[in-house]
Amino acid sequence: MEKKTYKCFRCGNLERYYLKGVRSFERAPIGFCKDKRQIVDVKGGCDRGCAKCGERLKRRFLGRALNDLLIQITEIRKYIEVVYNERNEDEDENVR
């Protein structure tokens, strides 16, 4: 059976190096492989690679999780305000 070859630039084990350009950082043609523990060419490949999870996907899940937390916090705040207002109304009625 043929082993699948992973390209280094698509591998999750690659920590790519960047060079400081005039206006922004530019990708270097080399990077550090965490699995091999050595500097490799990004156009190379091996059979020990793993698929890289996209940053967009991570950010989307993070955004959804933060949105859910904000909704829960808002609901708790509304509940606390209702309870606080009821207590103040009861105290106002007792004073009169």
Number of C-alpha atoms within 10 A of each C-alpha: 3 4 8 11 13 17 17 25 19 17 19 17 20 24 17 18 15 14 11 10 9 7 6 9 11 12 13 13 14 19 20 18 20 13 12 13 10 9 15 18 17 21 11 12 17 14 10 13 21 17 12 12 11 10 8 9 10 10 11 11 11 12 12 11 11 12 12 12 12 12 11 12 12 12 12 12 12 12 12 12 12 12 12 11 12 12 12 12 12 10 11 10 9 8 7 5
